[in-house]
Amino acid sequence: MKMTLSFNLFAAGVLLSTVFSFSVFAQTKDNSLSAEDILAMKSGGETTVRKSGSNAFSLPAANLPLSKRLDFSVGNSFFRNPWVQAPATTDARDGLGPLFNTNGCQNCHIKDGRGHPPQDGDTNAVSMLVRLSIPAQTAEQKQAIIKNGVIPDPIYGGQLQDFSLSGAKPEGQIQLAYQAVPVTMAGGEVITLRQPQLSITDLQYGPMHPQVMMSARVAPPMIGLGLLELIPEQTLEQIAKEQRAEAKGISGKLNRVWDVEAQAFAAGRFGWKAGQPSLMQQNAAAFNGDLGLTSELFPVENCSLLQSVCDELPNGGKPEVSRNVLTFVEFYSRHLAVPARRNVNDPQVIKGEALFAEVGCQSCHVTQIKTAKTTVSPALSEQLINPYTDLLLHDMGEGLADNRGEYLANGQEWRTAPLWGLGYTQEVNGHTNLLHDGRARNVMEAILWHGGEAQQSRDQVVALSKPDREALVAFLHSL
């Protein structure tokens, strides 16, 4: 497929303007901030940017050289702009579908931020998708699950596609309803959680497997991913070892997943259950599953053997996403900067930070990790970061369970979500929906859904006084 370097001029202009607008912390004139405060603000180390507003998640790493910012902008253009049906004159972006969830990455990772479940009045679930799988029953399936992580539904595959090209039919439509779950806090305040009830309607290609397992997933933020990719595996193993040694019921583990390029198992880092080992593979899998696009890593279109539509409609070449495009998108997703922490010297935030550690949240939401030394991504090399994650799998209890395994992750286990940038969610995305399926409408609801290994910490939060709970939330909003 021919590669074209044309890209959205508005996007390029905005991003190239950051060459002159990103903040250098060493140049701050705010005398109220101590050196310790400034260090605390730099969640992404020297890559951190000081930016508020709706574009706070869309800036390149502050220390990215000027010579590399055009690569960032080109990657952004392929991430932001829509892909189209083949054949088309836009041959660098054709091949969409025929079955897909969206026609552009930015539609799910809105403003490079967080997706959300369907809201009242929504006719689709653009920034949320549904994973599908069935239990392994035969010896062949049990062997396949070791390498593939899951056994897909025989007709609908590993993911429901609720959009299609005009010559095809969407696989089905996602429906969500909620059941109220009240929780009484210390002092008598009642917080009502919402338990999602997921169903699929309008199936167009026959019935699903009778034992199909479904898991709703919203798109996570894109910030700091390159830094997470560079945390040494030995560091993560050491964190898991220390958790076990503390004997407080916290026992994280690395997922071990199949690396398509290396043809070997590797540490899982990305996805809600850490099912992908690298950003290259995560991006290629999203192109394939979400947009219906093939690449070197995933050369087969996302139709099952029982769906003929992929053979019947034109494709955009083989592969539809060139290695060059994948490399630009990888560079972009690696270098999206984490915005700085705010209000670090506010007394309420300081109190909340102490409570965060006191109730045990820091056992999994780990701070102060150093990235590996690398010449491939020098801006990300040897950075002292505060991601508030250990990238490990933890049992989060029955309340959050999707009862669907993925490689070593069982149906109750989830990867610890990074908390950096949490306080920017409202201004970037216009909502505060959290957790893997967006069920939590705010930070406190997210905390109250924690169970399993986090049950003790959750119960301690419930027992806090209202002023202490407000301080804890203020700290989380400062991230």
ABEGO torsion letter per residue (X at the ends): XBBBABBBAAAAAAAAAAAAABBBAAABABAABBAAAAAAABAAEAABBBBBEAAAAABBBAABBAAAAAAAAAAAAAAABBBBBOBBABAAABGBOABBABABAAAABBGGBBBBBBBBGBABBAABBBBBBBBBABAAAAAAAAAAGBBBBAAAEABBBABBBAABBBAEBBBBBBBBBBBBBBGGBBBBBBBBBBBBBGBAAEBBBAABBBBBBBBBBABGAAAAAABBAAAAAAAAAAAAAAGAGBBBBBBBBBBAAAGBBBBBABEAAGABABAAAAAAAAAAAAAGBBBAABABBABBAABAAAAABBBAEOBABBAAAAAAAAAAAAABBBBBBBGAABAAAAAAAAAAAAAGAAAABBBGBBBBBBAABAAABGBBBBAGBAGBBBBAEAAABAGBBBEABBAABBBBBBABGAAAAAAAAGBABBEAAGABABAAAAAAABBEAAAAAAAAAAABBAAAAAAAAAAAAAX
